Amino acid sequence: MKMALTINVAQVMVLLVAASLLGASQAKTVVVGGNEKWRSGFNYTEWAFQNNPLYINDKLVFKYEAPRESSSAVDLYWMPDLYSYMTCDFTRAKLLADATQGSGAGFTVALDQWRPYYFACGQSDGLYCKEYGMKFFAVPWPRWFK
């Protein structure tokens, strides 16, 4: 009886490892905002609803132009919680990418945990977040949840 139980536990472990490897191989890369990229004046909430669900191990790419005379600088912050995200409070936020790191291939963030990820632009003391809607959140699901 103990041997059969051991085999079943071993089989379950193999299945779990295989499922996690399969999930990693199916990860997708998504450019936040699509063709519009990461910029002020775009509705990221609507875009997120159209491009969900996202899954654990998917990658988000934030692409934006480097600052020039004809364009404003943007950046990317990780917001620590829902309150900070909703109020655009950057007190405890972490700068992920400055104004130059979004050009070219963009700045990539891996969604490697099952938790909410809150992002925002901190330019002009949070004005881009508050007034121009430059904030976005994602809650990736486990792949087995498909």
DSSP file (Angstrom, degrees, kcal/mol; ACC not computed):
  #  RESIDUE AA STRUCTURE BP1 BP2  ACC     N-H-->O    O-->H-N    N-H-->O    O-->H-N    TCO  KAPPA ALPHA  PHI   PSI    X-CA   Y-CA   Z-CA
    1    1 A M     >        0   0    0      0, 0.0     4,-1.7     0, 0.0     5,-0.1   0.000 360.0 360.0 360.0 -42.0    0.0    0.0    0.0
    2    2 A K  H  >  +     0   0    0      1,-0.2     4,-2.2     2,-0.2     5,-0.2   0.871 360.0  54.9 -65.0 -36.4    2.8    2.5    0.8
    3    3 A M  H  > S+     0   0    0      1,-0.2     4,-2.3     2,-0.2    -1,-0.2   0.910 106.6  50.2 -64.9 -41.4    4.5    1.8   -2.5
    4    4 A A  H  > S+     0   0    0      1,-0.2     4,-2.2     2,-0.2    -1,-0.2   0.891 110.9  49.8 -63.2 -39.5    1.4    2.6   -4.5
    5    5 A L  H  X S+     0   0    0     -4,-1.7     4,-2.4     2,-0.2    -1,-0.2   0.899 109.8  50.9 -65.2 -41.4    1.0    5.9   -2.6
    6    6 A T  H  X S+     0   0    0     -4,-2.2     4,-2.5     2,-0.2    -2,-0.2   0.901 110.1  49.6 -62.8 -42.1    4.6    6.8   -3.2
    7    7 A I  H  X S+     0   0    0     -4,-2.3     4,-2.7     2,-0.2    -2,-0.2   0.917 110.6  50.1 -64.5 -42.8    4.2    6.1   -6.9
    8    8 A N  H  X S+     0   0    0     -4,-2.2     4,-2.3     2,-0.2    -2,-0.2   0.905 111.4  48.1 -63.3 -41.2    1.1    8.3   -7.0
    9    9 A V  H  X S+     0   0    0     -4,-2.4     4,-2.4     2,-0.2    -1,-0.2   0.915 112.5  49.4 -64.5 -42.3    2.9   11.1   -5.3
   10   10 A A  H  X S+     0   0    0     -4,-2.5     4,-2.3     2,-0.2    -2,-0.2   0.903 110.8  50.1 -63.3 -41.2    5.8   10.8   -7.6
   11   11 A Q  H  X S+     0   0    0     -4,-2.7     4,-2.4     1,-0.2    -2,-0.2   0.907 110.0  50.2 -64.0 -41.4    3.4   10.9  -10.6
   12   12 A V  H  X S+     0   0    0     -4,-2.3     4,-2.5     2,-0.2    -2,-0.2   0.915 109.7  51.2 -63.0 -42.5    1.7   14.0   -9.3
   13   13 A M  H  X S+     0   0    0     -4,-2.4     4,-2.4     1,-0.2    -2,-0.2   0.913 110.0  49.5 -61.6 -42.8    5.1   15.7   -8.8
   14   14 A V  H  X S+     0   0    0     -4,-2.3     4,-2.6     1,-0.2    -1,-0.2   0.913 111.2  49.7 -62.6 -42.6    6.1   14.8  -12.4
   15   15 A L  H  X S+     0   0    0     -4,-2.4     4,-2.7     2,-0.2    -2,-0.2   0.902 110.3  50.1 -63.5 -41.0    2.8   16.2  -13.7
   16   16 A L  H  X S+     0   0    0     -4,-2.5     4,-2.2     2,-0.2    -2,-0.2   0.920 112.5  46.3 -63.8 -43.9    3.2   19.4  -11.7
   17   17 A V  H  X S+     0   0    0     -4,-2.4     4,-2.2     2,-0.2    -2,-0.2   0.928 113.8  48.8 -63.9 -44.7    6.7   19.9  -13.1
   18   18 A A  H  X S+     0   0    0     -4,-2.6     4,-2.5     1,-0.2    -2,-0.2   0.907 110.9  50.7 -62.3 -41.8    5.6   19.2  -16.6
   19   19 A A  H  X S+     0   0    0     -4,-2.7     4,-2.3     1,-0.2    -1,-0.2   0.896 110.3  49.0 -63.9 -40.2    2.7   21.6  -16.3
   20   20 A S  H  X S+     0   0    0     -4,-2.2     4,-1.8     2,-0.2    -1,-0.2   0.888 112.2  48.3 -68.5 -37.1    4.9   24.4  -15.0
   21   21 A L  H  X S+     0   0    0     -4,-2.2     4,-1.9     2,-0.2    -2,-0.2   0.892 111.1  50.6 -67.9 -39.1    7.4   23.8  -17.9
   22   22 A L  H  X S+     0   0    0     -4,-2.5     4,-1.2     1,-0.2    -2,-0.2   0.905 108.9  52.3 -63.6 -41.6    4.6   23.8  -20.4
   23   23 A G  H  < S+     0   0    0     -4,-2.3     3,-0.3     1,-0.2    -1,-0.2   0.892 108.8  50.0 -61.7 -40.1    3.2   27.0  -19.0
   24   24 A A  H >< S+     0   0    0     -4,-1.8     3,-1.0     1,-0.2    -1,-0.2   0.868 108.4  52.6 -67.7 -35.4    6.6   28.7  -19.3
   25   25 A S  H 3< S+     0   0    0     -4,-1.9    -1,-0.2     1,-0.2    -2,-0.2   0.746 108.1  51.5 -74.1 -20.9    7.0   27.6  -22.9
   26   26 A Q  T 3< S+     0   0    0     -4,-1.2    -1,-0.2    -3,-0.3    -2,-0.2   0.341  80.1 131.5 -95.1   6.9    3.6   29.1  -23.8
   27   27 A A    <   -     0   0    0     -3,-1.0     2,-0.3    -4,-0.2    31,-0.1  -0.271  44.0-150.3 -60.4 144.0    4.4   32.5  -22.3
   28   28 A K        -     0   0    0     27,-0.1    31,-2.8     2,-0.0     2,-0.5  -0.800   8.5-132.8-115.7 160.1    3.6   35.4  -24.5
   29   29 A T  E     -a   59   0A   0     -2,-0.3     2,-0.4    29,-0.2    31,-0.2  -0.957  24.0-169.5-112.7 127.7    5.1   38.8  -24.9
   30   30 A V  E     -a   60   0A   0     29,-3.1    31,-2.9    -2,-0.5     2,-0.7  -0.967  19.2-139.0-124.1 128.4    2.6   41.8  -25.0
   31   31 A V  E >   -a   61   0A   0     -2,-0.4     3,-2.5    29,-0.2     2,-0.2  -0.775  32.3-121.2 -83.8 118.3    3.4   45.4  -25.9
   32   32 A V  T 3  S+     0   0    0     29,-2.4    31,-0.4    -2,-0.7    12,-0.0  -0.430  98.4  12.7 -63.9 123.7    1.4   47.5  -23.5
   33   33 A G  T >  S-     0   0    0     -2,-0.2     3,-2.0    11,-0.1    -1,-0.3   0.369 100.7-131.6  89.5  -3.8   -0.8   49.7  -25.5
   34   34 A G  G X  S-     0   0    0     -3,-2.5     3,-1.0     1,-0.3     4,-0.0  -0.357  81.5  -5.0  59.3-131.5   -0.2   47.7  -28.7
   35   35 A N  G 3  S+     0   0    0      1,-0.2    -1,-0.3     2,-0.1    -3,-0.1   0.724 135.6  61.0 -66.6 -21.4    0.6   50.1  -31.6
   36   36 A E  G <  S-     0   0    0     -3,-2.0    -1,-0.2     1,-0.1    -2,-0.2   0.714  90.3-169.7 -78.0 -20.4   -0.1   53.1  -29.4
   37   37 A K    <   -     0   0    0     -3,-1.0     2,-0.8    -4,-0.1    27,-0.2  -0.142  46.5 -31.9  62.1-159.2    2.7   52.0  -27.0
   38   38 A W  S    S+     0   0    0     25,-2.9     2,-0.3    64,-0.1    27,-0.2  -0.840  90.5 128.2 -96.8 105.5    3.2   53.7  -23.6
   39   39 A R    >   -     0   0    0     -2,-0.8     3,-0.7    25,-0.1     2,-0.1  -0.962  59.2 -87.6-153.7 164.8    2.1   57.3  -23.9
   40   40 A S  T 3  S+     0   0    0     -2,-0.3    93,-0.1     1,-0.2     3,-0.1  -0.421 102.7  32.4 -76.0 154.7   -0.1   59.9  -22.4
   41   41 A G  T 3  S+     0   0    0     91,-1.7     2,-0.4     1,-0.3    -1,-0.2   0.589  86.6 120.4  80.1  11.5   -3.7   60.2  -23.4
   42   42 A F    <   -     0   0    0     -3,-0.7     2,-1.2    90,-0.4    -1,-0.3  -0.868  66.8-122.6-109.8 144.2   -4.4   56.5  -24.2
   43   43 A N     >  +     0   0    0     -2,-0.4     4,-1.8     1,-0.2     5,-0.1  -0.688  33.5 172.0 -88.4  93.4   -7.0   54.5  -22.4
   44   44 A Y  H  > S+     0   0    0     -2,-1.2     4,-2.4    89,-0.5    -1,-0.2   0.751  74.4  61.2 -74.5 -24.3   -5.0   51.6  -20.8
   45   45 A T  H  > S+     0   0    0      2,-0.2     4,-2.0     1,-0.2    -1,-0.2   0.952 108.3  42.8 -65.5 -48.8   -8.0   50.3  -18.9
   46   46 A E  H  > S+     0   0    0      1,-0.2     4,-1.7     2,-0.2    -2,-0.2   0.918 114.2  51.5 -61.8 -44.0   -9.9   49.7  -22.0
   47   47 A W  H  X S+     0   0    0     -4,-1.8     4,-1.3     1,-0.2    -1,-0.2   0.908 108.0  52.6 -60.1 -42.2   -6.9   48.2  -23.7
   48   48 A A  H  < S+     0   0    0     -4,-2.4     4,-0.5     1,-0.2     3,-0.3   0.906 107.3  51.0 -62.5 -42.8   -6.3   45.9  -20.8
   49   49 A F  H  < S+     0   0    0     -4,-2.0     3,-0.5     1,-0.2    -1,-0.2   0.856 111.9  48.1 -63.5 -33.5   -9.9   44.5  -20.9
   50   50 A Q  H  < S+     0   0    0     -4,-1.7    -1,-0.2     1,-0.2    -2,-0.2   0.728 116.4  43.0 -77.0 -22.1   -9.4   43.8  -24.6
   51   51 A N  S  < S+     0   0    0     -4,-1.3    -1,-0.2    -3,-0.3    -2,-0.2   0.219  95.9 144.5-112.7  14.0   -6.1   42.1  -24.2
   52   52 A N        +     0   0    0     -4,-0.5     2,-0.1    -3,-0.5     3,-0.0  -0.611  25.3  64.5 -93.4 161.0   -6.7   39.9  -21.1
   53   53 A P        -     0   0    0      0, 0.0     2,-0.3     0, 0.0    85,-0.0   0.470  57.5-174.6 -86.2 157.1   -6.2   37.4  -19.7
   54   54 A L        -     0   0    0     85,-0.4    87,-2.6    -2,-0.1     2,-0.3  -0.829  12.3-148.2-105.9 153.7   -2.5   37.5  -19.0
   55   55 A Y  B >   -c  141   0B   0     -2,-0.3     3,-2.4    85,-0.3    56,-0.2  -0.847  28.8 -81.0-124.5 158.2   -0.8   34.5  -17.5
   56   56 A I  T 3  S+     0   0    0     85,-2.7    56,-0.2    -2,-0.3    87,-0.1  -0.327 117.8  26.0 -55.7 136.2    2.1   33.9  -15.1
   57   57 A N  T 3  S+     0   0    0     54,-3.7    -1,-0.3     1,-0.4    55,-0.2   0.288  89.3 130.0  83.2  -3.4    5.4   34.1  -17.1
   58   58 A D    <   -     0   0    0     -3,-2.4    53,-2.9    53,-0.5     2,-0.4  -0.389  53.1-133.1 -67.0 159.8    3.9   36.4  -19.7
   59   59 A K  E     -aB  29 110A   0    -31,-2.8   -29,-3.1    51,-0.2     2,-0.5  -0.961   9.6-152.2-121.5 135.5    6.0   39.4  -20.4
   60   60 A L  E     -aB  30 109A   0     49,-3.0    49,-2.9    -2,-0.4     2,-0.5  -0.891   9.8-157.8-102.1 134.1    4.9   43.0  -20.7
   61   61 A V  E     -aB  31 108A   0    -31,-2.9   -29,-2.4    -2,-0.5     2,-0.7  -0.961   1.5-158.9-115.0 122.7    6.9   45.4  -22.9
   62   62 A F  E     - B   0 107A   0     45,-3.1    45,-2.6    -2,-0.5     2,-0.4  -0.890  16.1-175.8-100.7 110.6    6.7   49.1  -22.3
   63   63 A K        +     0   0    0     -2,-0.7   -25,-2.9   -31,-0.4     2,-0.3  -0.908  12.6 151.1-110.7 133.8    7.8   50.9  -25.4
   64   64 A Y        -     0   0    0     38,-1.9    42,-0.1    -2,-0.4     2,-0.1  -0.987  44.6 -94.9-157.2 156.6    8.1   54.7  -25.6
   65   65 A E        -     0   0    0     -2,-0.3     9,-0.4   -27,-0.2    37,-0.1  -0.409  39.9-111.7 -73.1 144.1   10.1   57.3  -27.4
   66   66 A A        -     0   0    0      1,-0.1    34,-0.2    34,-0.1    -1,-0.1  -0.463  53.1 -84.1 -66.5 148.9   13.1   58.8  -25.9
   67   67 A P        +     0   0    0      0, 0.0     2,-0.3     0, 0.0     5,-0.1  -0.291  57.5 168.6 -62.7 138.8   12.5   62.5  -25.0
   68   68 A R  B >   -D   71   0C   0      3,-0.8     3,-0.9    -3,-0.1     5,-0.0  -0.826  51.8 -94.3-135.7 175.5   13.0   65.0  -27.8
   69   69 A E  T 3  S+     0   0    0     -2,-0.3    -1,-0.0     1,-0.2     0, 0.0   0.856 126.1  46.2 -61.5 -33.6   12.2   68.7  -28.2
   70   70 A S  T 3  S+     0   0    0      2,-0.0     2,-0.3    -3,-0.0    -1,-0.2   0.484 113.6  51.4 -90.9  -2.5    8.9   67.7  -29.9
   71   71 A S  B <  S-D   68   0C   0     -3,-0.9    -3,-0.8    -5,-0.1     2,-0.2  -0.961  78.6-117.4-136.2 154.1    7.9   65.1  -27.4
   72   72 A S        -     0   0    0     -2,-0.3     2,-0.3    -5,-0.1    -7,-0.1  -0.538  33.3-110.6 -85.5 152.2    7.5   64.8  -23.6
   73   73 A A        -     0   0    0     -2,-0.2     2,-0.3    -6,-0.1    -7,-0.1  -0.602  35.0-174.8 -80.2 141.4    9.5   62.4  -21.5
   74   74 A V        -     0   0    0     -9,-0.4     2,-0.2    25,-0.3    28,-0.2  -0.874   2.4-177.5-127.4 166.6    7.7   59.4  -20.0
   75   75 A D        -     0   0    0     -2,-0.3     2,-0.4    25,-0.1    23,-0.2  -0.801  22.9-113.0-147.5-172.2    8.9   56.7  -17.6
   76   76 A L  E     -E   97   0D   0     21,-2.3    20,-2.8    -2,-0.2    21,-1.8  -0.981  25.6-178.1-140.5 124.5    7.7   53.6  -15.8
   77   77 A Y  E     -EF  95 120D   0     43,-2.9    43,-1.8    -2,-0.4     2,-0.6  -0.912  24.3-134.1-118.6 147.6    7.1   53.0  -12.1
   78   78 A W  E     -EF  94 119D   0     16,-2.8    16,-2.4    -2,-0.4    41,-0.2  -0.905  24.8-145.1 -94.5 123.9    6.0   50.0  -10.2
   79   79 A M  E     - F   0 118D   0     39,-2.7    39,-0.6    -2,-0.6    14,-0.1  -0.773   5.0-141.0 -93.1 134.9    3.4   51.0   -7.7
   80   80 A P  S    S-     0   0    0      0, 0.0     2,-0.3     0, 0.0    -1,-0.1   0.712  71.9  -2.3 -73.5 -20.9    3.5   49.1   -4.4
   81   81 A D  S  > S-     0   0    0      1,-0.1     4,-2.1    36,-0.0     5,-0.1  -0.962  76.6 -91.0-160.8 173.5   -0.3   48.7   -3.8
   82   82 A L  H  > S+     0   0    0     -2,-0.3     4,-3.1     1,-0.2     5,-0.2   0.882 119.7  54.5 -62.4 -40.6   -3.8   49.5   -5.0
   83   83 A Y  H  > S+     0   0    0      2,-0.2     4,-2.5     1,-0.2     6,-0.2   0.941 109.5  46.8 -60.7 -48.0   -4.0   52.8   -3.0
   84   84 A S  H  >>S+     0   0    0      1,-0.2     5,-1.9     2,-0.2     4,-0.9   0.901 114.8  48.5 -59.8 -41.0   -0.8   54.1   -4.5
   85   85 A Y  H  <5S+     0   0    0     -4,-2.1     3,-0.5     3,-0.2    -2,-0.2   0.945 113.2  45.4 -63.5 -50.1   -2.0   53.1   -7.9
   86   86 A M  H  <5S+     0   0    0     -4,-3.1    -2,-0.2     1,-0.2    -1,-0.2   0.865 122.1  36.3 -65.0 -37.4   -5.5   54.7   -7.6
   87   87 A T  H  <5S-     0   0    0     -4,-2.5    -1,-0.2    -5,-0.2    -2,-0.2   0.466 104.1-124.5 -95.5  -2.2   -4.2   58.0   -6.1
   88   88 A C  T  <5 +     0   0    0     -4,-0.9     2,-0.7    -3,-0.5    -3,-0.2   0.918  49.5 166.2  55.9  45.0   -1.0   58.2   -8.2
   89   89 A D      < -     0   0    0     -5,-1.9     3,-0.4    -6,-0.2    -1,-0.2  -0.842  18.4-177.7 -94.3 111.0    1.0   58.4   -5.0
   90   90 A F    >   +     0   0    0     -2,-0.7     3,-0.6     1,-0.2    -1,-0.1   0.237  49.1 111.1 -94.5  12.6    4.7   57.8   -5.9
   91   91 A T  T 3  S+     0   0    0      1,-0.3    -1,-0.2    -7,-0.0    -2,-0.0   0.900  95.7  18.9 -54.9 -46.3    6.0   58.0   -2.3
   92   92 A R  T 3  S+     0   0    0     -3,-0.4    -1,-0.3     2,-0.1    -2,-0.1   0.243  98.9 124.7-109.6  11.4    6.9   54.3   -2.2
   93   93 A A    <   -     0   0    0     -3,-0.6     2,-0.5   -14,-0.1   -14,-0.2  -0.321  54.4-134.2 -71.7 155.4    6.9   53.6   -5.9
   94   94 A K  E     -E   78   0D   0    -16,-2.4   -16,-2.8    -2,-0.0     2,-0.5  -0.950  14.2-126.1-115.3 126.3   10.0   52.1   -7.6
   95   95 A L  E     +E   77   0D   0     -2,-0.5   -18,-0.2   -18,-0.2     3,-0.1  -0.574  31.3 173.0 -69.4 120.6   11.4   53.5  -10.8
   96   96 A L  E     +     0   0D   0    -20,-2.8     2,-0.4    -2,-0.5   -19,-0.2   0.819  68.1   9.4 -94.6 -40.8   11.6   50.6  -13.3
   97   97 A A  E     -E   76   0D   0    -21,-1.8   -21,-2.3    10,-0.1    -1,-0.3  -0.978  69.6-143.9-146.9 127.5   12.6   52.5  -16.4
   98   98 A D    >   -     0   0    0     -2,-0.4     3,-1.0   -23,-0.2     4,-0.4  -0.085  47.6 -77.4 -80.1-173.3   13.6   56.1  -16.9
   99   99 A A  T 3  S+     0   0    0      1,-0.3   -25,-0.3     2,-0.1     3,-0.2   0.671 129.6  44.4 -63.1 -19.2   12.8   58.3  -19.9
  100  100 A T  T >  S+     0   0    0    -34,-0.2     3,-0.9     1,-0.1    -1,-0.3   0.615  95.2  74.7-100.6 -13.4   15.4   56.6  -22.1
  101  101 A Q  T <  S+     0   0    0     -3,-1.0    -2,-0.1     1,-0.2    -1,-0.1   0.534  85.8  62.9 -83.0  -4.9   14.9   53.0  -21.3
  102  102 A G  T 3  S+     0   0    0     -4,-0.4   -38,-1.9   -28,-0.2    -1,-0.2   0.524  81.5  97.8 -95.4  -5.6   11.6   52.5  -23.3
  103  103 A S  S X  S+     0   0    0     -3,-0.9     3,-1.6   -40,-0.2     2,-0.4  -0.308  82.4   9.2 -79.1 167.7   13.1   53.2  -26.7
  104  104 A G  T 3  S+     0   0    0      1,-0.3     3,-0.1    -2,-0.0    -3,-0.0  -0.516 142.1   1.5  68.4-122.9   14.1   50.5  -29.2
  105  105 A A  T 3  S-     0   0    0     -2,-0.4    -1,-0.3     1,-0.2    -2,-0.1   0.615 106.1-133.9 -74.4 -12.3   13.0   47.1  -27.9
  106  106 A G    <   -     0   0    0     -3,-1.6     2,-0.5   -42,-0.1   -43,-0.2  -0.256  29.0 -58.5  88.4-177.9   11.4   48.7  -24.9
  107  107 A F  E     -B   62   0A   0    -45,-2.6   -45,-3.1    -5,-0.2     2,-0.4  -0.925  52.1-148.1-108.9 126.5   11.5   47.8  -21.2
  108  108 A T  E     -B   61   0A   0     -2,-0.5     2,-0.4   -47,-0.2   -47,-0.2  -0.784  12.4-171.1-103.6 136.2   10.3   44.3  -20.3
  109  109 A V  E     -B   60   0A   0    -49,-2.9   -49,-3.0    -2,-0.4     2,-0.5  -0.993  16.1-143.3-122.7 124.5    8.6   43.2  -17.1
  110  110 A A  E     -B   59   0A   0     -2,-0.4     2,-1.5   -51,-0.2   -51,-0.2  -0.747   7.3-143.0 -87.9 130.1    8.0   39.5  -16.5
  111  111 A L        +     0   0    0    -53,-2.9   -54,-3.7    -2,-0.5   -53,-0.5  -0.668  40.0 156.6 -88.7  81.7    4.8   38.6  -14.7
  112  112 A D        +     0   0    0     -2,-1.5     2,-0.3   -56,-0.2    -1,-0.2   0.345  49.3  52.5 -98.3   6.6    6.3   35.9  -12.6
  113  113 A Q  S    S-     0   0    0      2,-0.2     2,-1.4    -3,-0.1   -56,-0.1  -0.960  82.6-112.2-138.7 157.9    3.9   35.7   -9.7
  114  114 A W  S    S+     0   0    0     -2,-0.3    27,-0.1    25,-0.1    25,-0.1  -0.706  81.4  93.7 -89.5  87.6    0.2   35.4   -9.2
  115  115 A R  S    S-     0   0    0     -2,-1.4     2,-0.2    25,-0.1    -2,-0.2  -0.961  82.9 -76.1-163.6 164.9   -0.5   38.8   -7.8
  116  116 A P        -     0   0    0      0, 0.0     2,-0.5     0, 0.0    23,-0.2  -0.520  37.2-157.5 -72.6 140.8   -1.5   42.3   -9.0
  117  117 A Y  E     - G   0 138D   0     21,-2.9    21,-2.2    -2,-0.2     2,-0.5  -0.987   7.4-163.7-117.1 123.4    1.1   44.4  -10.8
  118  118 A Y  E     +FG  79 137D   0    -39,-0.6   -39,-2.7    -2,-0.5     2,-0.3  -0.934   9.7 179.2-113.4 128.9    0.5   48.1  -10.8
  119  119 A F  E     +FG  78 136D   0     17,-2.9    17,-2.4    -2,-0.5     2,-0.3  -0.933   5.1 162.5-127.7 149.8    2.4   50.4  -13.2
  120  120 A A  E     -FG  77 135D   0    -43,-1.8   -43,-2.9    -2,-0.3     2,-0.5  -0.987  38.1-110.7-158.8 161.4    2.3   54.2  -13.8
  121  121 A C        -     0   0    0     13,-2.4     8,-0.6    -2,-0.3   -45,-0.1  -0.858  21.8-165.9 -96.0 131.1    4.1   57.1  -15.3
  122  122 A G    >>  +     0   0    0     -2,-0.5     4,-1.2     6,-0.1     3,-0.5   0.328  37.8 135.5-100.3   7.2    5.6   59.5  -12.7
  123  123 A Q  H 3>> +     0   0    0      1,-0.2     5,-1.5     2,-0.2     4,-0.6  -0.182  69.3  16.6 -60.4 149.3    6.4   62.4  -15.0
  124  124 A S  H >45S-     0   0    0      1,-0.2     3,-1.3     2,-0.2    -1,-0.2   0.900 137.8 -56.6  55.8  47.3    5.5   65.9  -13.8
  125  125 A D  H <45S-     0   0    0     -3,-0.5    -1,-0.2     1,-0.3    -2,-0.2   0.859 109.4 -45.9  54.3  40.3    5.0   64.8  -10.2
  126  126 A G  H 3X5S+     0   0    0     -4,-1.2     4,-2.8    -3,-0.4     3,-0.3   0.463 104.2 126.5  87.4   2.3    2.5   62.2  -11.2
  127  127 A L  H <X>S+     0   0    0     -3,-1.3     4,-3.1    -4,-0.6     5,-1.0   0.887  72.1  55.4 -60.1 -39.9    0.4   64.4  -13.5
  128  128 A Y  H  4<S+     0   0    0     -5,-1.5     6,-2.4     1,-0.2     4,-0.4   0.867 113.0  43.0 -62.5 -34.8    0.7   61.9  -16.3
  129  129 A C  H  >5S+     0   0    0     -8,-0.6     4,-0.6    -6,-0.3    -2,-0.2   0.943 121.4  38.8 -71.9 -50.5   -0.8   59.3  -14.1
  130  130 A K  H  <5S+     0   0    0     -4,-2.8    -2,-0.2   -42,-0.1    -3,-0.2   0.924 132.2  19.3 -69.7 -47.9   -3.5   61.5  -12.6
  131  131 A E  T  <5S+     0   0    0     -4,-3.1    -3,-0.2    -5,-0.2    -1,-0.1   0.772 128.0  41.6 -99.7 -29.7   -4.6   63.5  -15.6
  132  132 A Y  T  4<S-     0   0    0     -5,-1.0   -91,-1.7    -4,-0.4   -90,-0.4   0.357  99.4-119.7-107.2   5.4   -3.5   61.6  -18.6
  133  133 A G     <  +     0   0    0     -4,-0.6     2,-2.2    -6,-0.2   -89,-0.5   0.720  52.7 157.2  70.1  22.6   -4.3   58.1  -17.6
  134  134 A M        +     0   0    0     -6,-2.4   -13,-2.4    -7,-0.1     2,-0.3  -0.456  38.7 100.7 -84.2  71.4   -0.8   56.7  -17.8
  135  135 A K  E     +G  120   0D   0     -2,-2.2     2,-0.3   -15,-0.2   -15,-0.2  -0.986  42.4 175.9-150.2 154.0   -1.4   53.8  -15.5
  136  136 A F  E     -G  119   0D   0    -17,-2.4   -17,-2.9    -2,-0.3     2,-0.4  -0.990   8.6-163.1-157.2 140.9   -2.0   50.1  -16.0
  137  137 A F  E     -G  118   0D   0     -2,-0.3     2,-0.4   -19,-0.2   -19,-0.2  -0.976   3.5-169.2-133.4 154.1   -2.4   47.1  -13.9
  138  138 A A  E     -G  117   0D   0    -21,-2.2   -21,-2.9    -2,-0.4   -23,-0.1  -0.994  12.3-166.1-138.8 143.1   -2.3   43.4  -14.6
  139  139 A V        -     0   0    0     -2,-0.4   -85,-0.4   -23,-0.2     2,-0.2  -0.875  22.7-151.5-126.9  97.4   -3.2   40.3  -12.6
  140  140 A P        -     0   0    0      0, 0.0   -85,-0.3     0, 0.0   -25,-0.1  -0.452   7.9-144.3 -74.0 141.5   -1.7   37.2  -14.3
  141  141 A W  B     -c   55   0B   0    -87,-2.6   -85,-2.7    -2,-0.2     2,-0.1  -0.666  25.8 -96.4 -99.2 155.5   -3.5   33.9  -13.9
  142  142 A P    >   -     0   0    0      0, 0.0     3,-1.7     0, 0.0     4,-0.1  -0.439  35.0-120.8 -64.8 147.9   -1.9   30.5  -13.6
  143  143 A R  G >  S+     0   0    0      1,-0.3     3,-1.7     2,-0.2  -123,-0.0   0.809 110.9  64.4 -63.2 -30.4   -1.8   28.7  -17.0
  144  144 A W  G 3  S+     0   0    0      1,-0.3    -1,-0.3     2,-0.1  -124,-0.0   0.642  88.8  71.7 -68.9 -10.4   -3.9   25.8  -15.7
  145  145 A F  G <         0   0    0     -3,-1.7    -1,-0.3     1,-0.2    -2,-0.2   0.520 360.0 360.0 -81.4  -6.2   -6.7   28.3  -15.2
  146  146 A K    <         0   0    0     -3,-1.7    -1,-0.2    -4,-0.1    -2,-0.1   0.506 360.0 360.0 -57.9 360.0   -7.3   28.6  -19.0
